[in-house]
Amino acid sequence: MLWPFNHFRKPRRTPPGTIEAIYGMIVTQAREPTFYRDLGVPDTVNGRFDLLLLHLWLLLRRLRTAQGVTGGATELSQALFDRFCEDMDDNLREMGVGDQTVPKRMRAFGEAFYGRVQAYDQAMEAGGEALASAICKNILNGTGLDQAQRLAAYARASEADLGQAEEATLLRAAFKFPPALPEDVTP
């Protein structure tokens, strides 16, 4: 007999569909043409991957500061990371990567994710030009420091906007990323 629910599992604090909504927001923002057309992000598989990671990192960074209030932020963080992994796996298979190679590529994605998270966290804490340098290296392939400074200004504006959002707003997917080229933000 199938039970309609599991009595021993902790109840989910994140409403059904929220993970898809939030991950969709991250993907949509990372695909914003302005990043590629005006800010020098290479319109390649790697460029799109790196921009997706930047946005995922921004949200996960904000959720880290919300942890401890209700625990919902921790659950959401893990669910978003899991969704990211599913998306990467799906994309690899869609591109024709074989079953034997997928785990190796997924390991590489994980290493890239954790490496960038560490680099961006350290750069954000260091202040100054550190974030622009990390973005230049990881997203712009080491060229275009001017565009990297603009992307760093965008990342800081995004962090500030997300920092203004209450935890409940984040958990309901009721937040927005700022425009890719805010007029009032300078590097």
Backbone as CSV, one residue per row, in Angstrom:
resi,resn,N_x,N_y,N_z,CA_x,CA_y,CA_z,C_x,C_y,C_z
1,MET,0.837,-1.188,0.000,0.000,0.000,0.000,0.879,1.247,0.000
2,LEU,0.543,2.223,-0.803,1.276,3.474,-0.863,0.666,4.473,0.105
3,TRP,1.521,5.105,0.871,1.064,6.106,1.820,1.104,7.480,1.166
4,PRO,0.134,8.330,1.429,0.109,9.647,0.801,1.217,10.570,1.291
5,PHE,1.789,10.278,2.440,2.894,11.092,2.937,3.703,10.268,3.920
6,ASN,4.895,10.731,4.185,5.800,10.026,5.086,5.792,10.742,6.431
7,HIS,5.385,10.065,7.480,5.308,10.659,8.814,6.674,10.996,9.398
8,PHE,7.713,10.359,8.912,9.032,10.531,9.501,9.871,11.588,8.802
9,ARG,9.451,12.034,7.658,10.190,13.040,6.920,9.792,14.421,7.428
10,LYS,10.789,15.308,7.526,10.489,16.671,7.942,9.635,17.343,6.863
11,PRO,8.645,18.134,7.265,7.827,18.817,6.262,8.656,19.850,5.510
12,ARG,8.355,20.008,4.242,9.059,20.991,3.424,8.531,22.369,3.743
13,ARG,9.446,23.308,3.891,9.055,24.693,4.134,8.894,25.451,2.824
14,THR,9.502,24.930,1.792,9.454,25.585,0.492,8.262,25.041,-0.288
15,PRO,7.351,25.928,-0.709,6.167,25.457,-1.443,6.553,24.747,-2.737
16,PRO,5.741,23.751,-3.143,6.015,23.062,-4.409,6.073,24.063,-5.559
17,GLY,6.986,23.851,-6.450,7.131,24.735,-7.605,8.055,25.911,-7.365
18,THR,8.364,26.192,-6.108,9.219,27.341,-5.807,10.631,27.127,-6.321
19,ILE,11.149,25.927,-6.175,12.506,25.642,-6.643,12.586,25.887,-8.146
20,GLU,11.607,25.362,-8.873,11.595,25.581,-10.331,11.471,27.059,-10.659
21,ALA,10.639,27.770,-9.913,10.457,29.203,-10.169,11.753,29.968,-9.928
22,ILE,12.395,29.696,-8.816,13.641,30.408,-8.492,14.754,30.026,-9.460
23,TYR,14.891,28.745,-9.738,15.937,28.330,-10.679,15.657,28.934,-12.059
24,GLY,14.400,28.987,-12.434,14.024,29.627,-13.696,14.394,31.100,-13.721
25,MET,14.236,31.779,-12.587,14.624,33.189,-12.500,16.136,33.341,-12.683
26,ILE,16.895,32.444,-12.078,18.350,32.484,-12.197,18.764,32.268,-13.653
27,VAL,18.195,31.261,-14.283,18.529,30.949,-15.680,18.123,32.103,-16.594
28,THR,16.932,32.639,-16.393,16.455,33.752,-17.216,17.374,34.958,-17.086
29,GLN,17.762,35.277,-15.861,18.649,36.427,-15.663,20.014,36.168,-16.298
30,ALA,20.517,34.946,-16.165,21.827,34.614,-16.742,21.795,34.633,-18.266
31,ARG,20.636,34.515,-18.856,20.507,34.552,-20.321,20.178,35.934,-20.858
32,GLU,20.105,36.917,-19.985,19.798,38.291,-20.398,20.819,38.735,-21.450
33,PRO,20.352,39.121,-22.648,21.277,39.463,-23.742,22.277,40.569,-23.414
34,THR,21.924,41.475,-22.529,22.825,42.572,-22.175,24.169,42.078,-21.675
35,PHE,24.181,40.984,-20.929,25.445,40.457,-20.417,26.392,40.091,-21.561
36,TYR,25.840,39.554,-22.604,26.644,39.073,-23.733,26.938,40.199,-24.723
37,ARG,25.954,41.010,-24.974,26.079,42.075,-25.961,26.883,43.258,-25.422
38,ASP,26.614,43.671,-24.186,27.191,44.909,-23.669,28.277,44.714,-22.609
39,LEU,28.294,43.564,-21.967,29.241,43.370,-20.862,30.335,42.349,-21.168
40,GLY,30.409,41.888,-22.410,31.529,41.074,-22.849,31.538,39.620,-22.434
41,VAL,30.443,39.121,-21.851,30.408,37.705,-21.495,30.367,36.901,-22.795
42,PRO,31.274,35.951,-22.981,31.254,35.150,-24.208,29.936,34.383,-24.334
43,ASP,29.306,34.492,-25.482,28.046,33.780,-25.716,28.381,32.357,-26.161
44,THR,28.913,31.604,-25.210,29.333,30.226,-25.436,28.754,29.370,-24.313
45,VAL,28.910,28.070,-24.431,28.460,27.181,-23.365,29.161,27.561,-22.056
46,ASN,30.463,27.795,-22.117,31.206,28.157,-20.903,30.788,29.517,-20.359
47,GLY,30.592,30.484,-21.239,30.165,31.806,-20.798,28.811,31.761,-20.116
48,ARG,27.878,31.021,-20.685,26.550,30.893,-20.083,26.622,30.142,-18.751
49,PHE,27.446,29.108,-18.714,27.636,28.354,-17.470,28.174,29.267,-16.377
50,ASP,29.202,30.059,-16.701,29.799,30.931,-15.696,28.843,32.014,-15.220
51,LEU,28.021,32.529,-16.102,27.050,33.538,-15.691,25.942,32.912,-14.834
52,LEU,25.556,31.694,-15.167,24.595,30.962,-14.340,25.179,30.764,-12.934
53,LEU,26.452,30.365,-12.860,27.096,30.177,-11.564,27.148,31.470,-10.766
54,LEU,27.412,32.593,-11.425,27.462,33.878,-10.728,26.124,34.173,-10.060
55,HIS,25.039,33.977,-10.797,23.714,34.265,-10.240,23.314,33.268,-9.153
56,LEU,23.648,32.019,-9.356,23.369,31.016,-8.331,24.159,31.362,-7.062
57,TRP,25.418,31.725,-7.217,26.242,32.106,-6.066,25.637,33.299,-5.336
58,LEU,25.181,34.314,-6.075,24.605,35.493,-5.430,23.423,35.113,-4.540
59,LEU,22.554,34.267,-5.044,21.389,33.881,-4.257,21.785,32.975,-3.088
60,LEU,22.657,32.019,-3.334,23.084,31.139,-2.252,23.824,31.922,-1.167
61,ARG,24.580,32.919,-1.575,25.277,33.780,-0.605,24.265,34.487,0.284
62,ARG,23.208,34.992,-0.312,22.174,35.667,0.471,21.456,34.682,1.395
63,LEU,21.188,33.498,0.893,20.497,32.507,1.713,21.351,32.070,2.908
64,ARG,22.673,32.094,2.760,23.546,31.758,3.892,23.330,32.708,5.049
65,THR,23.080,33.988,4.757,22.866,34.963,5.829,21.484,34.812,6.454
66,ALA,20.569,34.165,5.752,19.210,33.976,6.268,19.087,32.687,7.073
67,GLN,20.077,31.830,6.990,20.002,30.545,7.692,19.935,30.762,9.196
68,GLY,19.162,29.922,9.830,19.038,30.011,11.271,17.743,30.651,11.712
69,VAL,17.113,31.430,10.855,15.860,32.065,11.235,14.751,31.021,11.263
70,THR,14.534,30.347,10.142,13.504,29.300,10.114,14.043,27.972,9.611
71,GLY,15.221,27.981,9.050,15.759,26.756,8.464,15.338,26.585,7.014
72,GLY,14.380,27.359,6.564,13.909,27.259,5.186,14.973,27.659,4.181
73,ALA,15.850,28.575,4.571,16.911,29.017,3.667,17.902,27.890,3.402
74,THR,18.187,27.105,4.420,19.100,25.968,4.257,18.497,24.955,3.295
75,GLU,17.233,24.658,3.482,16.536,23.716,2.606,16.492,24.239,1.171
76,LEU,16.203,25.523,1.020,16.143,26.121,-0.313,17.516,26.089,-0.978
77,SER,18.555,26.407,-0.239,19.919,26.371,-0.790,20.248,24.994,-1.340
78,GLN,19.981,23.971,-0.551,20.281,22.609,-0.984,19.436,22.223,-2.194
79,ALA,18.168,22.585,-2.173,17.281,22.254,-3.292,17.721,22.966,-4.568
80,LEU,18.174,24.215,-4.458,18.658,24.943,-5.635,19.936,24.310,-6.185
81,PHE,20.838,23.924,-5.300,22.054,23.268,-5.754,21.708,21.940,-6.436
82,ASP,20.795,21.180,-5.846,20.369,19.914,-6.452,19.752,20.147,-7.828
83,ARG,18.950,21.207,-7.952,18.312,21.523,-9.241,19.368,21.917,-10.266
84,PHE,20.359,22.669,-9.840,21.467,23.036,-10.711,22.162,21.768,-11.230
85,CYS,22.428,20.817,-10.342,23.093,19.567,-10.743,22.232,18.787,-11.735
86,GLU,20.931,18.727,-11.485,20.022,18.050,-12.423,20.060,18.724,-13.787
87,ASP,20.068,20.049,-13.793,20.091,20.804,-15.039,21.381,20.535,-15.813
88,MET,22.501,20.522,-15.109,23.777,20.255,-15.767,23.798,18.838,-16.331
89,ASP,23.306,17.874,-15.588,23.236,16.487,-16.054,22.367,16.403,-17.307
90,ASP,21.184,17.042,-17.255,20.280,17.039,-18.410,20.941,17.668,-19.636
91,ASN,21.633,18.784,-19.421,22.293,19.469,-20.540,23.393,18.613,-21.160
92,LEU,24.156,17.942,-20.318,25.203,17.062,-20.846,24.602,15.969,-21.718
93,ARG,23.559,15.348,-21.233,22.924,14.268,-21.984,22.295,14.791,-23.277
94,GLU,21.749,15.999,-23.209,21.170,16.619,-24.397,22.238,16.902,-25.451
95,MET,23.447,17.224,-24.990,24.551,17.496,-25.914,25.199,16.213,-26.425
96,GLY,24.694,15.070,-25.972,25.183,13.800,-26.475,26.345,13.202,-25.704
97,VAL,26.603,13.709,-24.514,27.666,13.147,-23.689,27.204,11.777,-23.203
98,GLY,28.049,10.793,-23.322,27.694,9.421,-22.970,27.620,9.176,-21.474
99,ASP,26.922,8.119,-21.114,26.719,7.761,-19.714,28.031,7.569,-18.955
100,GLN,29.051,7.076,-19.616,30.337,6.854,-18.958,31.046,8.166,-18.629
101,THR,30.796,9.192,-19.421,31.500,10.467,-19.279,30.757,11.450,-18.379
102,VAL,29.445,11.297,-18.252,28.650,12.253,-17.472,29.178,12.426,-16.049
103,PRO,29.479,11.357,-15.297,29.970,11.572,-13.928,31.262,12.386,-13.863
104,LYS,32.157,12.181,-14.815,33.407,12.954,-14.833,33.115,14.434,-15.093
105,ARG,32.231,14.698,-16.017,31.874,16.087,-16.324,31.131,16.736,-15.158
106,MET,30.283,15.967,-14.476,29.561,16.498,-13.319,30.546,16.841,-12.195
107,ARG,31.559,16.017,-12.021,32.598,16.300,-11.025,33.291,17.612,-11.380
108,ALA,33.573,17.808,-12.662,34.214,19.045,-13.106,33.302,20.249,-12.847
109,PHE,31.988,20.083,-13.076,31.046,21.166,-12.780,31.057,21.492,-11.293
110,GLY,31.080,20.462,-10.465,31.106,20.671,-9.021,32.364,21.403,-8.588
111,GLU,33.498,20.995,-9.145,34.758,21.664,-8.819,34.729,23.119,-9.271
112,ALA,34.170,23.363,-10.457,34.056,24.740,-10.954,33.152,25.557,-10.036
113,PHE,32.042,24.970,-9.642,31.106,25.675,-8.764,31.791,26.059,-7.452
114,TYR,32.379,25.084,-6.772,32.988,25.363,-5.474,34.199,26.283,-5.593
115,GLY,34.945,26.157,-6.665,36.077,27.053,-6.881,35.636,28.495,-7.066
116,ARG,34.595,28.687,-7.842,34.102,30.046,-8.066,33.448,30.618,-6.815
117,VAL,32.696,29.800,-6.106,32.085,30.265,-4.856,33.176,30.778,-3.918
118,GLN,34.236,30.003,-3.775,35.328,30.414,-2.893,35.982,31.701,-3.406
119,ALA,36.250,31.753,-4.709,36.905,32.937,-5.273,36.024,34.180,-5.128
120,TYR,34.731,34.047,-5.423,33.834,35.202,-5.329,33.605,35.627,-3.889
121,ASP,33.468,34.665,-2.976,33.304,35.018,-1.563,34.531,35.775,-1.059
122,GLN,35.712,35.257,-1.357,36.934,35.925,-0.916,37.060,37.307,-1.545
123,ALA,36.716,37.418,-2.817,36.806,38.705,-3.511,35.807,39.705,-2.941
124,MET,34.611,39.255,-2.637,33.597,40.152,-2.087,34.052,40.660,-0.714
125,GLU,34.666,39.792,0.073,35.149,40.191,1.393,36.355,41.130,1.272
126,ALA,37.197,40.912,0.281,38.391,41.737,0.105,38.050,43.149,-0.354
127,GLY,36.940,43.293,-1.090,36.544,44.611,-1.577,37.431,45.097,-2.710
128,GLY,37.299,46.360,-3.030,38.104,46.961,-4.092,37.911,46.267,-5.426
129,GLU,39.018,46.024,-6.088,39.003,45.438,-7.427,39.006,43.909,-7.430
130,ALA,38.997,43.292,-6.255,39.134,41.840,-6.174,38.006,41.112,-6.902
131,LEU,36.774,41.582,-6.751,35.655,40.913,-7.425,35.766,41.069,-8.936
132,ALA,36.130,42.257,-9.396,36.311,42.464,-10.835,37.402,41.545,-11.375
133,SER,38.475,41.370,-10.626,39.552,40.473,-11.058,39.078,39.031,-11.136
134,ALA,38.309,38.591,-10.125,37.794,37.220,-10.130,36.822,37.004,-11.285
135,ILE,35.979,37.989,-11.548,35.028,37.893,-12.657,35.779,37.905,-13.987
136,CYS,36.777,38.759,-14.095,37.568,38.819,-15.329,38.193,37.458,-15.619
137,LYS,38.763,36.842,-14.593,39.417,35.546,-14.763,38.403,34.442,-15.094
138,ASN,37.315,34.375,-14.331,36.395,33.242,-14.435,35.340,33.374,-15.525
139,ILE,34.890,34.567,-15.802,33.801,34.746,-16.770,34.300,35.290,-18.098
140,LEU,35.238,36.231,-18.049,35.683,36.917,-19.270,37.002,36.380,-19.815
141,ASN,37.427,35.230,-19.343,38.638,34.567,-19.841,39.885,35.436,-19.749
142,GLY,39.943,36.281,-18.714,41.133,37.079,-18.471,41.245,38.358,-19.264
143,THR,40.229,38.692,-20.041,40.278,39.935,-20.815,39.074,40.810,-20.477
144,GLY,39.206,42.101,-20.714,38.074,43.005,-20.538,37.853,43.455,-19.110
145,LEU,38.876,44.039,-18.489,38.736,44.477,-17.108,37.632,45.525,-16.941
146,ASP,37.429,46.383,-17.952,36.349,47.371,-17.862,34.990,46.680,-17.732
147,GLN,34.762,45.665,-18.568,33.502,44.926,-18.482,33.418,44.156,-17.170
148,ALA,34.552,43.638,-16.698,34.570,42.918,-15.424,34.192,43.851,-14.277
149,GLN,34.641,45.103,-14.339,34.267,46.079,-13.315,32.764,46.349,-13.349
150,ARG,32.207,46.404,-14.535,30.757,46.617,-14.654,29.987,45.397,-14.151
151,LEU,30.490,44.199,-14.447,29.854,42.980,-13.930,29.984,42.908,-12.406
152,ALA,31.114,43.336,-11.872,31.298,43.360,-10.421,30.332,44.353,-9.778
153,ALA,30.142,45.507,-10.418,29.173,46.489,-9.904,27.765,45.896,-9.927
154,TYR,27.448,45.170,-10.993,26.150,44.490,-11.075,26.011,43.459,-9.947
155,ALA,27.069,42.680,-9.706,27.028,41.662,-8.651,26.825,42.317,-7.284
156,ARG,27.496,43.415,-7.052,27.315,44.120,-5.777,25.896,44.676,-5.654
157,ALA,25.357,45.210,-6.755,23.977,45.712,-6.736,22.998,44.565,-6.496
158,SER,23.269,43.417,-7.103,22.415,42.248,-6.890,22.480,41.800,-5.440
159,GLU,23.694,41.768,-4.894,23.833,41.373,-3.492,23.067,42.339,-2.586
160,ALA,23.148,43.635,-2.877,22.429,44.621,-2.070,20.916,44.427,-2.188
161,ASP,20.430,44.221,-3.406,18.992,43.997,-3.597,18.525,42.741,-2.884
162,LEU,19.265,41.659,-3.045,18.900,40.413,-2.374,18.994,40.570,-0.856
163,GLY,19.940,41.372,-0.400,20.086,41.615,1.027,18.907,42.360,1.623
164,GLN,18.209,43.130,0.791,17.023,43.863,1.238,15.801,42.960,1.347
165,ALA,15.830,41.854,0.624,14.681,40.945,0.599,14.615,40.148,1.900
166,GLU,13.443,40.083,2.468,13.243,39.271,3.668,13.316,37.795,3.291
167,GLU,13.622,36.968,4.278,13.731,35.533,4.032,12.445,34.977,3.421
168,ALA,11.301,35.396,3.919,10.022,34.894,3.392,9.863,35.245,1.922
169,THR,10.340,36.414,1.536,10.277,36.836,0.134,11.135,35.929,-0.735
170,LEU,12.303,35.582,-0.234,13.182,34.676,-0.970,12.550,33.294,-1.091
171,LEU,12.007,32.804,0.004,11.435,31.455,0.024,10.200,31.331,-0.860
172,ARG,9.531,32.444,-1.132,8.341,32.434,-1.996,8.671,32.783,-3.446
173,ALA,9.918,33.001,-3.751,10.347,33.406,-5.100,9.693,34.726,-5.496
174,ALA,9.591,35.639,-4.542,8.941,36.923,-4.790,9.963,38.060,-4.895
175,PHE,11.166,37.763,-5.303,12.218,38.759,-5.456,12.582,38.864,-6.929
176,LYS,13.379,39.884,-7.254,13.861,40.051,-8.625,15.328,40.435,-8.581
177,PHE,16.035,40.044,-9.615,17.398,40.521,-9.798,17.313,41.926,-10.383
178,PRO,18.306,42.769,-10.127,18.289,44.110,-10.719,18.577,44.031,-12.223
179,PRO,18.344,45.122,-12.932,18.688,45.129,-14.365,20.177,44.862,-14.564
180,ALA,20.502,44.245,-15.677,21.899,43.910,-15.971,22.768,45.153,-16.093
181,LEU,22.208,46.241,-16.543,22.954,47.498,-16.660,22.214,48.598,-15.917
182,PRO,22.316,48.597,-14.592,21.651,49.666,-13.851,22.311,51.004,-14.154
183,GLU,21.490,52.032,-14.357,22.022,53.348,-14.715,22.770,54.003,-13.568
184,ASP,22.330,53.751,-12.338,22.906,54.462,-11.215,24.039,53.705,-10.523
185,VAL,24.499,52.608,-11.102,25.583,51.843,-10.492,26.849,52.053,-11.311
186,THR,27.897,52.483,-10.638,29.182,52.660,-11.311,30.178,51.684,-10.703
187,PRO,31.137,51.242,-11.488,32.114,50.275,-10.977,32.945,50.795,-9.840
